[in-house]
Amino acid sequence: MAGSETSQREHFAELLSENRSQAALPGCLEKLDEPNRRLIAECYERGTEVAVIAQRLGRTAPSVHNTLHRIRRMLFECIERNIAHTAR
């Protein structure tokens, strides 16, 4: 696994270690479209490496990395909004 991929996964895992983040995640995942939810599940629930996912999808590994980065950013922003909203 590439170093940057590992650090991104670790950062995402740290974010989810907070109770409020964990509570917000299911609702944020629901807001993703089905292909993005499947990609996140493949990568994080099953631990499939990006190169394997890319090959299966007929895409390049950098393309899948970029998509995962975009999805993580969307989830992070959704979780932050949810936490801010519930803190009021």
LOGUTOR-975043 format. One line per 4 residues: number of its first residue (from 1); their letters; for each residue x, y, z of N, C-alpha, C, O. Coordinates in pm, whole numbers, plus 32768, in hexadecimal, padded with zeros to 4 digits. Layout:
// residues N
NUM) A) X:Y:Z:X:Y:Z:X:Y:Z:X:Y:Z  ...
This chain:
// residues 88
1) MAGS) 8056:7F8B:8000:8000:8000:8000:805A:807B:8000:80BC:807F:804A  803B:80DD:7FAF:808C:8156:7FA5:8085:81A5:8026:8021:81A0:806E  80F1:81F0:8044:80F8:823D:80C0:8088:82A1:80D0:804E:82AC:813C  8069:82EB:8064:7FFF:834F:8070:7F77:830E:8084:7F22:8344:80CA
5) ETSQ) 7F63:829B:8046:7EE5:8253:8059:7ED7:8228:80EA:7E6C:8232:8124  7F44:81F7:8123:7F43:81CD:81AF:7F25:8242:8209:7ED2:8235:8263  7F66:82B4:81F4:7F4F:8327:824B:7EC0:835B:823C:7E85:8387:829F  7E89:8358:81C5:7DFF:8385:81B2:7D9F:8327:81F9:7D3F:8354:8238
9) REHF) 7DB9:82A6:81F1:7D63:8246:8237:7D6D:825A:82CE:7D08:8253:8315  7DE7:8272:82FF:7DF9:8288:838E:7DB0:8306:83BC:7D71:8307:8426  7DB9:8371:836D:7D74:83EE:8390:7CDE:83D7:8394:7C9A:8406:83EF  7CAA:838F:8332:7C1B:8373:832D:7BF3:831E:83A7:7B8A:8335:83E3
13) AELL) 7C46:82BD:83CA:7C29:8269:843F:7C2A:82BC:84BF:7BD7:82A6:8518  7C88:831B:84CA:7C8C:8373:853F:7C0C:83C5:854B:7BD5:83D5:85B7  7BDF:83F9:84DA:7B64:8447:84D8:7AF0:83F4:850F:7A9F:8425:855D  7AEA:8377:84E5:7A7B:8322:850D:7A87:82EF:859B:7A27:82B8:85D1
17) SENR) 7AFC:8301:85DA:7B0C:82D1:8663:7ABD:8325:86C6:7AA4:82F8:8736  7A97:839C:86A1:7A47:83F0:86F9:79B6:83C0:86F6:7981:83A0:868C  7977:83BB:876A:78EE:8389:8773:788D:83D6:871B:783A:839A:86D7  7896:845B:871C:7838:84AB:86CC:784D:8490:8637:77ED:848D:85EA
21) SQAA) 78C9:847D:860F:78E5:845E:8583:78A9:83D8:855D:786D:83C9:84F2  78B8:8376:85B6:7880:82F2:859C:77E9:82F7:8591:77AD:82B1:853F  77AB:834A:85E2:7719:8357:85DD:76EB:8399:855C:7680:8379:8529  773C:83F5:8527:7716:843E:84AE:7733:83EF:842F:76F3:8408:83C9
25) LPGC) 7790:8392:8434:77BC:834E:83BA:774C:8306:836E:7743:8317:82F4  76F7:82B6:83AE:7691:826F:8360:7639:82CC:830C:761C:82AE:8298  7610:833C:8345:75BD:839A:82FA:7609:83D7:8285:75D1:83EF:821B  768A:83F0:829B:76DB:842A:8230:76F5:83C3:81C1:76F5:83E6:814B
29) LEKL) 7709:8346:81E7:7719:82DD:8182:769B:82CF:812E:76A1:82B7:80B5  7627:82DC:816F:75A7:82D3:8128:759B:833D:80BB:7558:8328:8056  75DC:83AE:80D0:75D3:841C:806F:762A:8404:7FF4:7619:8448:7F8E  7686:83A5:7FFC:76DA:8385:7F87:7687:8338:7F22:7628:82F2:7F45
33) DEPN) 76AC:8345:7EA3:7668:82F2:7E40:769D:8263:7E4C:7707:824B:7E86  7653:8205:7E16:7671:8177:7E27:76FF:8151:7DFB:7742:8109:7E45  7730:817D:7D88:77B9:8158:7D62:7822:8188:7DC7:7882:8141:7DE3  780F:81FE:7DFD:786E:8231:7E61:7865:81E3:7EE3:78CB:81CB:7F23
37) RRLI) 77ED:81BD:7F0C:77DD:816B:7F85:7822:80E4:7F73:7864:80B2:7FCE  7813:80A8:7EFC:7852:8027:7EE0:78EA:8034:7EE3:7930:7FDD:7F18  791E:80A1:7EAB:79AE:80B7:7EA9:79E5:80C6:7F37:7A4C:808B:7F58  79A1:8113:7F8A:79CB:8123:8015:79C6:809D:805E:7A22:807C:80A9
41) AECY) 795D:8050:804A:7951:7FCD:808C:79C1:7F70:805F:79FD:7F2A:80B0  79DD:7F71:7FDE:7A47:7F1B:7FA8:7ACE:7F3D:7FE8:7B1A:7EE4:800D  7AE9:7FBC:7FF3:7B6A:7FE9:8026:7B74:7FDD:80BE:7BD8:7FAA:80F0  7B10:800A:8107:7B1B:8015:8199:7AE0:7F9E:81E4:7B17:7F76:824A
45) ERGT) 7A73:7F65:81B5:7A39:7EF3:81FC:7A81:7E72:81D8:7A9A:7E1E:822F  7AA2:7E63:8157:7AE2:7DE7:812C:7B7A:7DF3:8126:7BBF:7D8D:8120  7BAD:7E6E:8128:7C3E:7E82:8125:7C80:7E65:80A1:7CF9:7E4B:809B  7C33:7E68:8035:7C6A:7E4D:7FB1:7CC7:7EBF:7F87:7CA5:7F34:7F97
49) EVAV) 7D3A:7E9B:7F52:7D9A:7F01:7F27:7D67:7F4A:7EAB:7D1F:7F12:7E59  7D8E:7FC7:7EA1:7D60:801E:7E35:7D84:7FE3:7DAC:7D34:7FE9:7D50  7DFB:7FAA:7D9F:7E25:7F72:7D1E:7DC7:7F02:7CF2:7DA9:7EF4:7C7B  7D99:7EB2:7D51:7D3D:7E43:7D33:7CB4:7E7C:7D09:7C78:7E4D:7CA9
53) IAQR) 7C86:7EDF:7D52:7C06:7F1F:7D31:7C0E:7F5D:7CA6:7BB4:7F4D:7C54  7C7B:7FA4:7C8C:7C8D:7FE6:7C0A:7C8A:7F81:7B98:7C48:7F97:7B32  7CD0:7F14:7BAA:7CD2:7EAD:7B41:7C46:7E75:7B29:7C1D:7E63:7AB7  7BFF:7E59:7B96:7B77:7E23:7B89:7B19:7E84:7B41:7AC3:7E5B:7AF4
57) LGRT) 7B2C:7F07:7B5D:7AD5:7F6D:7B22:7B04:7F9A:7A97:7ABD:7FE4:7A53  7B7A:7F6B:7A6D:7BAF:7F96:79ED:7BDE:8027:79EF:7BD5:806E:798B  7C0E:8054:7A63:7C3D:80DD:7A75:7CCE:80D9:7AA2:7D03:806F:7AC4  7D0E:814B:7AA1:7D96:8153:7AD4:7D91:8162:7B6C:7D2F:8193:7BA4
61) APSV) 7DFE:8138:7BAD:7E06:8148:7C3F:7DFF:81DC:7C67:7DBA:81FD:7CC7  7E44:8237:7C1F:7E37:82C5:7C45:7DA8:82F9:7C39:7D7F:834E:7C88  7D5E:82C8:7BD9:7CD3:82F2:7BCA:7C80:82C6:7C43:7C2F:8313:7C76  7C96:824B:7C70:7C4E:8219:7CE5:7C7A:8264:7D62:7C27:8286:7DB7
65) HNTL) 7CFC:827F:7D6E:7D2E:82CF:7DE0:7CE9:8356:7DE4:7CBD:8383:7E4E  7CDF:8397:7D70:7C9E:841B:7D6A:7C0D:8413:7D92:7BDB:8469:7DD9  7BC9:83AC:7D64:7B3C:839B:7D88:7B2E:8384:7E1E:7AD7:83BF:7E5E  7B83:832F:7E57:7B7D:8317:7EE8:7B9A:8397:7F36:7B5A:83B2:7F9B
69) HRIR) 7BF9:83E5:7F06:7C19:8464:7F48:7B9E:84C0:7F48:7B7C:84FD:7FAD  7B5D:84C8:7ED6:7AE5:851C:7EC9:7A76:84EA:7F25:7A33:853A:7F66  7A62:8467:7F2B:79F9:842E:7F81:7A19:8448:8014:79C1:8470:8061  7A98:8432:803C:7ABE:844D:80C7:7AA7:84DF:80EB:7A79:84FE:8159
73) RMLF) 7AC7:8539:808E:7AB1:85C7:80A8:7A1C:85E3:80B9:79F6:862D:8114  79C8:85A9:8065:7937:85BC:8072:7905:8587:80F8:78B5:85C7:813B  7936:8510:8120:790C:84D6:81A0:793C:852C:8214:78F1:8545:8273  79B9:8559:820E:79F1:85AD:8278:799E:862D:8287:797B:8653:82F7
77) ECIE) 797E:866D:8217:792F:86E9:821D:78A3:86CE:8252:786E:871E:829F  7867:8661:8229:77E2:863C:825A:77E6:8624:82F0:778E:8653:8339  784A:85DA:831F:7856:85BE:83AD:786B:863F:83FB:782D:8653:8463  78C2:8695:83C9:78D8:8716:840E:7858:8768:8416:783B:87A3:847E
81) RNIA) 780B:876D:83A9:778C:87B7:83AA:772C:877A:840F:76E8:87C2:8458  7728:86F5:8412:76CD:86B1:846F:76F4:86CE:84FF:769D:86E9:8552  7775:86C9:851D:77A4:86E6:85A5:7786:8777:85CA:7758:8792:8639  779F:87D2:856F:7785:8861:858A:76F1:8877:85A2:76CB:88C4:85FA
85) HTAR) 769E:8834:8553:760C:8843:8560:75DC:880D:85E7:7587:884B:8627  7610:879A:8611:75E3:8760:868E:761E:87A6:8708:75EB:8798:8777  768A:87F2:86F3:76C7:883B:8763:767A:88B9:8787:768F:88F4:87F1  7621:88E3:8730:75D4:895F:874A:756C:894C:87B4:7523:89A9:87D5
